[in-house]
Amino acid sequence: MKKAVFPGSFDPITLGHVDVITRAIPLFDELVIAIGINDSKKYRFSLEQRLEFIRQTFKDVPNLTVETYTGLTTEFCKEINADFILRGLRNPADFEFEKAIAITNRKLTGIDTVFLLTSADTAFISSSIVRDIIKHNGDLSKFAPKAVIEGSK
């Protein structure tokens, strides 16, 4: 059974995340969306809100679960017996950053990282852009899933 973890803060989940997740679902027997908890980071949305946004967005996907974790992603992967880490890439800078982490993770635990390129339609979207649109009461319809749009009102 192939199990992958897609880690992130998802503050909030964006259509870019949704694109990567949707295309990854058929690649794995199980996909765990893992919200990392970092107490030193200030989030726009509470952990409960972020969990709910993801659960609502993927409520009809049986092989997808949403969990939270603290500490190293590789340790979380070992705890839940995940074989892969999934990462989305928007641009060459993402690749260079993620490549170093992927190599480190593989050296630490042998867990491989699978990279998916975001689609051209969503490659420019980031959670920080979405947060800025929310802050200024902009139209989120081309940037975030319905759950985020409704939860941001």
LINHUNOR-V762506 format. One record per pair of residues at least 6 apart in sequence whose ideal C-beta (glycine too) atoms are under 7 Angstrom apart, sorted by the first residue. I is the first residue (numbers start at 1). J is the second residue. Records with the same first field share a line. If there is no record, write none. Layout:
I = J ; J
//
This chain:
1 = 29 ; 30
2 = 28 ; 29 ; 83 ; 84
3 = 28 ; 29 ; 30 ; 32 ; 81 ; 82 ; 83
4 = 24 ; 28 ; 31 ; 82 ; 83 ; 84 ; 85 ; 86 ; 114
5 = 32 ; 34 ; 73 ; 76 ; 77 ; 82 ; 85 ; 86
6 = 21 ; 24 ; 31 ; 33 ; 34 ; 86
7 = 34 ; 36 ; 73 ; 85
8 = 36
9 = 35 ; 36 ; 43
10 = 17 ; 35 ; 50 ; 54
11 = 43 ; 44 ; 45 ; 50 ; 127
12 = 45 ; 50 ; 53 ; 127 ; 130 ; 144 ; 148
13 = 53 ; 54 ; 57 ; 145 ; 148
14 = 125 ; 126 ; 127 ; 130 ; 143 ; 144
15 = 122 ; 125 ; 143 ; 144 ; 145
16 = 88 ; 90 ; 118 ; 122 ; 125
17 = 88
18 = 57 ; 145
19 = 118 ; 119 ; 122
20 = 88 ; 116 ; 118
21 = 31 ; 33 ; 58
23 = 116
24 = 31 ; 86 ; 116
25 = 31 ; 61 ; 63 ; 64
29 = 63
30 = 63
31 = 63 ; 64
32 = 65 ; 67 ; 80 ; 82
33 = 54 ; 64 ; 66
34 = 67 ; 69 ; 76
35 = 47 ; 50 ; 51 ; 68
36 = 69 ; 73
37 = 47 ; 68 ; 69 ; 70
44 = 131
47 = 68
49 = 151
51 = 66
52 = 147
53 = 147 ; 148 ; 151
54 = 66
55 = 66
56 = 147
57 = 145 ; 147
58 = 64
69 = 76
73 = 85
74 = 105 ; 108 ; 109 ; 111
77 = 85 ; 111
78 = 109
83 = 111
84 = 111 ; 112 ; 113 ; 114
85 = 105 ; 111 ; 113
86 = 114 ; 116
87 = 98 ; 113 ; 115
88 = 116 ; 118
89 = 95 ; 98 ; 115 ; 117 ; 118
90 = 118 ; 123
91 = 123
98 = 115
102 = 113
105 = 111 ; 113
106 = 112
125 = 143
129 = 143
130 = 140 ; 143 ; 144
133 = 140 ; 143
134 = 140 ; 152
140 = 148 ; 149 ; 152
141 = 149
//
